[in-house]
Amino acid sequence: MFKTRLASGIILVIAAVLLIGAGGIICFFASLVLSLIAAGELFMATKVRDKGLFGPLDLAAYIGIVIYYLGIYFTPRYYWLMYIVADFMIVAFVFVITYPRYTAYQMFSAFGGIIYTGVLFSCVYLTRSLTDGWLIVWLIILASWGSDTFAYCTGMLFGKHKMAPVLSPKKSIEGAVGGILGAALLGWIYALVFHGPVLTFVIICTAGAVIAMFGDLTASGIKRSMGIKDYGKLIPGHGGILDRFDSVIFTAPVIYFMASLFIGI
């Protein structure tokens, strides 16, 4: 299992470097495809998708994600809220015309899926699209996957106090501290190597690492509440897209906004 997980992890990193590094339309489509796959996993977990490959409600949510992505690609940012509102209207419309096929819980889960897997995930592409985004976007990976690696190693070596014993029994406070400090260290090294603003990068990676942990715990909470172990089996040794990108989804918007605010790009 460890070898499988390691091999999959290496392939993921290489794919991320190629797709994110390319930027532009390649990064856009990669983010969109991952958002749609993650949405499908979430809709299966939360019972939004019923029998068959697609149902009216989850299909409406997929369309909503595509509409939002097209909106952020072709229009200025002050229009983006309009697309989110339109997505909710689409989901609500399908809920009404198919009633009582779906419950209110399913309707709001479908819209929540658009925000969670669509809007939040799109911030990877949005960060890459910033001026000097080729440099900033990697802070997302350092803060999420980097902190996760440091947290795992620190927890294995020194973990004694459970951070969330019911939600995620294997996570420790020591591991969390190690993950945050590790992300800060990575931000410092990254800034030195690429001549970025050291203090800013350290702050961004530190904040990103904290948010990444909550992203991971949120995904774990959804799985536990729905009684499943993994969101999918797409990535050997890791599970589904949501299992591997749960922290990235939370970290990306935080780093996007922090970079826009602190660095002014």
DABEL-V813918 format. One record per pair of residues at least 24 apart in sequence whose ideal C-beta (glycine too) atoms are under 10 Angstrom apart, sorted by sequence separation. I is the first residue (numbers start at 0). J is the second residue. D is the distance in whole Angstrom. If there is no record, write none. Layout:
i/j/d
I/J/D
I/J/D
This chain:
i/j/d
62/86/8
63/87/8
86/110/7
89/113/9
150/174/4
153/177/3
154/178/8
182/206/9
183/207/10
218/242/7
221/245/9
35/60/10
38/63/9
63/88/9
149/174/8
150/175/6
152/177/7
153/178/7
179/204/9
180/205/8
182/207/7
183/208/7
218/243/10
35/61/6
38/64/6
60/86/8
63/89/5
87/113/8
149/175/10
150/176/8
151/177/9
152/178/9
153/179/10
179/205/6
182/208/4
218/244/9
219/245/8
34/61/9
37/64/10
59/86/9
62/89/7
63/90/6
83/110/9
86/113/5
87/114/9
147/174/10
149/176/10
150/177/6
151/178/8
153/180/8
179/206/9
181/208/8
182/209/9
215/242/10
218/245/4
62/90/9
86/114/9
146/174/10
149/177/5
150/178/3
153/181/7
179/207/10
180/208/9
217/245/7
218/246/8
35/64/6
59/88/10
60/89/8
146/175/9
148/177/10
149/178/5
150/179/8
152/181/8
179/208/5
182/211/8
216/245/9
217/246/9
34/64/6
35/65/8
59/89/5
60/90/6
63/93/10
83/113/8
148/178/8
149/179/8
150/180/10
151/181/10
178/208/6
179/209/6
214/244/9
215/245/5
216/246/9
218/248/8
34/65/9
59/90/5
62/93/10
82/113/10
83/114/7
86/117/8
146/177/9
147/178/6
149/180/7
150/181/7
178/209/9
214/245/5
215/246/5
217/248/9
218/249/9
59/91/9
86/118/9
146/178/4
149/181/3
150/182/9
179/211/9
213/245/10
214/246/4
215/247/10
217/249/7
31/64/7
34/67/9
35/68/9
57/90/10
59/92/8
60/93/9
145/178/8
146/179/6
148/181/7
149/182/7
175/208/9
178/211/8
179/212/8
213/246/9
214/247/8
215/248/10
216/249/10
31/65/7
34/68/7
56/90/7
59/93/4
83/117/9
146/180/9
147/181/9
148/182/10
149/183/10
175/209/9
178/212/7
211/245/9
212/246/7
214/248/6
215/249/8
55/90/10
58/93/8
59/94/9
82/117/10
83/118/7
143/178/10
146/181/6
147/182/9
149/184/8
211/246/4
214/249/3
215/250/10
31/67/9
57/93/9
82/118/9
142/178/10
145/181/6
146/182/4
149/185/8
210/246/8
211/247/8
213/249/6
214/250/6
31/68/5
55/92/10
56/93/5
142/179/9
145/182/5
146/183/9
148/185/9
175/212/6
178/215/10
211/248/9
212/249/9
213/250/10
214/251/9
30/68/8
31/69/9
55/93/5
56/94/7
59/97/10
144/182/10
145/183/10
146/184/10
174/212/9
208/246/9
210/248/10
211/249/6
212/250/10
54/93/9
55/94/9
79/118/9
142/181/10
143/182/8
145/184/9
146/185/8
207/246/9
210/249/5
211/250/5
214/253/9
28/68/9
141/181/9
142/182/5
145/185/5
207/247/10
209/249/10
210/250/5
211/251/10
27/68/7
30/71/10
31/72/9
55/96/8
56/97/7
141/182/6
142/183/9
144/185/10
145/186/9
209/250/9
210/251/9
27/69/10
55/97/5
79/121/9
141/183/10
170/212/8
207/249/9
208/250/8
210/252/9
211/253/9
47/90/10
54/97/9
141/184/10
142/185/8
207/250/5
210/253/5
27/71/9
28/72/10
56/100/8
57/101/10
138/182/9
141/185/4
142/186/8
145/189/9
206/250/9
207/251/9
209/253/9
210/254/9
27/72/6
55/100/7
56/101/5
140/185/9
141/186/6
167/212/10
170/215/8
54/100/8
55/101/8
60/106/10
63/109/8
67/113/7
79/125/10
170/216/8
204/250/9
207/253/6
54/101/8
59/106/10
63/110/8
66/113/9
67/114/9
71/118/9
138/185/9
141/188/9
203/250/10
206/253/6
207/254/5
24/72/8
57/105/9
60/108/9
61/109/10
64/112/8
137/185/10
138/186/7
141/189/6
167/215/8
206/254/8
56/105/6
60/109/4
63/112/9
64/113/6
68/117/7
72/121/9
76/125/9
163/212/9
166/215/10
167/216/6
170/219/9
56/106/7
59/109/7
60/110/7
63/113/5
64/114/10
67/117/5
68/118/9
71/121/6
162/212/8
166/216/6
169/219/10
203/253/8
204/254/8
207/257/8
49/100/8
54/105/9
57/108/10
58/109/10
59/110/9
60/111/9
61/112/9
62/113/10
63/114/10
66/117/9
67/118/6
70/121/10
71/122/10
138/189/7
166/217/9
167/218/10
203/254/6
206/257/6
49/101/8
56/108/9
57/109/6
60/112/5
61/113/9
64/116/7
65/117/9
68/120/10
72/124/8
137/189/7
138/190/10
163/215/10
167/219/5
56/109/5
60/113/5
64/117/4
68/121/6
71/124/8
72/125/10
163/216/6
166/219/6
167/220/9
204/257/10
47/101/8
56/110/10
59/113/9
63/117/7
64/118/8
67/121/7
71/125/7
162/216/8
166/220/6
203/257/5
46/101/10
47/102/10
54/109/10
57/112/8
63/118/10
134/189/9
165/220/10
202/257/8
203/258/7
46/102/9
49/105/9
56/112/10
60/116/9
61/117/9
64/120/9
68/124/8
72/128/9
134/190/10
137/193/9
163/219/8
166/222/10
167/223/9
47/104/9
48/105/9
60/117/8
64/121/9
71/128/9
138/195/9
163/220/9
166/223/7
46/104/8
47/105/5
142/200/10
146/204/8
150/208/8
165/223/8
166/224/10
199/257/8
200/258/10
203/261/7
45/104/8
46/105/7
47/106/9
134/193/6
141/200/9
145/204/8
146/205/9
149/208/8
199/258/8
202/261/7
203/262/9
45/105/8
47/107/10
133/193/10
134/194/9
135/195/8
47/108/5
48/109/9
134/195/6
138/199/10
142/203/7
143/204/10
146/207/8
147/208/9
150/211/9
200/261/10
45/107/10
46/108/8
47/109/5
138/200/7
141/203/9
142/204/5
145/207/9
146/208/4
150/212/8
199/261/5
200/262/9
42/105/9
45/108/4
47/110/10
141/204/6
142/205/8
145/208/8
146/209/9
198/261/9
199/262/6
44/108/9
45/109/8
47/111/9
131/195/9
135/199/10
139/203/9
142/206/8
143/207/7
146/210/10
147/211/7
47/112/7
135/200/9
138/203/5
139/204/9
142/207/3
143/208/8
146/211/5
147/212/9
150/215/9
196/261/8
42/108/8
45/111/8
134/200/9
138/204/6
141/207/8
142/208/5
145/211/9
146/212/7
196/262/7
41/108/8
42/109/7
45/112/7
140/207/10
141/208/9
142/209/9
143/210/9
144/211/8
195/262/9
41/109/9
44/112/10
135/203/8
139/207/7
142/210/8
143/211/4
147/215/7
178/246/10
182/250/10
138/207/7
142/211/6
143/212/9
146/215/10
41/111/8
42/112/6
38/109/9
41/112/5
143/214/8
40/112/10
41/113/10
139/211/9
143/215/9
39/112/9
38/112/5
41/115/7
42/116/9
37/112/9
38/113/7
41/116/6
40/116/8
38/115/8
39/116/9
34/112/10
37/115/8
38/116/4
34/113/9
37/116/4
38/117/7
36/116/9
37/117/9
34/115/9
35/116/8
34/116/5
35/117/8
37/119/10
38/120/9
33/116/8
34/117/5
37/120/7
34/118/9
34/119/9
35/120/10
31/117/9
34/120/4
30/117/9
33/120/6
34/121/7
33/121/10
31/120/9
34/123/9
30/120/6
31/121/8
33/123/8
34/124/9
30/121/6
33/124/10
30/122/9
30/123/5
31/124/8
27/121/9
29/123/9
30/124/4
29/124/8
30/125/9
119/214/9
27/123/10
28/124/9
147/243/10
26/123/7
27/124/5
30/127/9
26/124/5
27/125/10
29/127/10
147/245/10
25/124/10
26/125/10
115/214/10
144/243/9
147/246/6
24/124/10
26/126/10
27/127/9
143/243/10
144/244/9
146/246/8
147/247/10
23/124/9
26/127/5
27/128/8
143/244/8
22/124/9
25/127/10
26/128/8
115/217/9
143/245/9
144/246/7
115/218/9
143/246/4
144/247/7
19/123/7
23/127/8
142/246/8
143/247/5
146/250/9
18/123/10
19/124/9
22/127/5
23/128/8
142/247/9
143/248/9
21/127/9
22/128/7
26/132/9
115/221/9
143/249/8
144/250/9
19/126/9
20/127/9
139/246/9
140/247/7
142/249/10
143/250/4
15/123/9
19/127/6
139/247/6
142/250/5
143/251/8
18/127/10
139/248/10
141/250/9
142/251/9
22/132/7
26/136/8
140/250/9
22/133/6
139/250/5
140/251/10
142/253/8
143/254/9
21/133/10
138/250/9
139/251/5
142/254/7
19/132/10
20/133/7
108/221/10
138/251/10
139/252/10
141/254/9
19/133/9
22/136/8
139/253/9
140/254/10
136/251/9
138/253/10
139/254/5
20/136/9
138/254/5
139/255/8
19/136/6
20/137/9
137/254/10
138/255/10
19/137/8
136/254/8
135/254/7
136/255/9
138/257/9
139/258/10
19/139/9
120/240/9
135/255/8
138/258/7
15/136/10
16/137/9
19/140/8
120/241/10
123/244/9
15/137/9
135/257/9
136/258/9
132/255/9
135/258/5
15/139/10
16/140/9
116/240/9
120/244/7
123/247/7
127/251/10
134/258/9
135/259/9
15/140/6
116/241/7
122/247/9
123/248/9
126/251/6
115/241/9
122/248/9
125/251/8
126/252/9
129/255/8
132/258/8
120/247/8
121/248/10
122/249/10
123/250/9
124/251/9
125/252/8
128/255/10
131/258/9
135/262/7
12/140/8
116/244/9
119/247/9
120/248/5
122/250/9
123/251/5
126/254/6
127/255/10
130/258/10
134/262/9
15/144/9
119/248/5
122/251/4
123/252/9
126/255/5
129/258/6
130/259/10
135/264/7
115/245/10
118/248/10
119/249/7
121/251/8
122/252/4
125/255/5
126/256/9
129/259/7
134/264/9
117/248/10
119/250/9
120/251/7
121/252/9
122/253/8
123/254/9
124/255/10
125/256/10
126/257/10
131/262/8
12/144/8
116/248/7
119/251/6
120/252/9
122/254/8
123/255/8
126/258/7
130/262/9
132/264/7
11/144/8
115/248/7
119/252/5
122/255/4
125/258/10
126/259/9
129/262/8
130/263/9
131/264/5
115/249/9
118/252/8
119/253/10
121/255/9
122/256/8
125/259/9
129/263/10
130/264/4
129/264/5
8/144/8
119/255/10
126/264/10
8/148/9
44/218/10
45/221/7
41/218/9
44/221/6
44/222/7
45/224/9
46/225/8
41/221/8
44/224/9
45/225/6
44/225/5
43/225/9
44/226/9
44/227/6
76/259/10
41/225/10
43/227/9
44/229/9
44/230/6
40/227/10
43/230/8
44/231/9
43/231/8
40/229/9
41/230/7
40/230/4
41/231/10
39/230/9
40/231/5
39/231/8
40/232/10
37/230/8
40/233/8
36/230/10
37/231/9
39/233/10
36/231/8
44/239/9
37/233/10
43/239/9
36/233/7
44/241/8
40/238/9
41/239/9
40/239/5
41/240/10
39/239/9
40/240/6
41/241/6
39/240/9
40/241/5
37/239/8
38/240/9
39/241/10
40/242/8
36/239/8
37/240/4
38/241/9
36/240/5
37/241/5
35/240/9
36/241/9
37/242/10
34/240/9
37/243/10
33/240/6
37/244/7
32/240/9
33/241/10
36/244/10
37/245/9
33/243/10
34/244/10
33/244/7
37/248/8
33/247/9
34/248/9
33/248/10
30/251/9
11/234/7
10/234/9
10/235/9
7/233/10
8/234/9
11/237/8
7/234/5
7/235/5
8/236/8
6/235/8
7/236/5
8/237/7
15/244/10
4/234/9
6/236/8
7/237/6
3/234/10
4/235/8
5/236/8
7/238/10
3/235/5
4/236/3
11/243/7
15/247/9
3/236/4
4/237/6
11/244/9
2/236/8
3/237/9
0/235/9
1/236/8
8/243/9
0/236/6
7/243/8
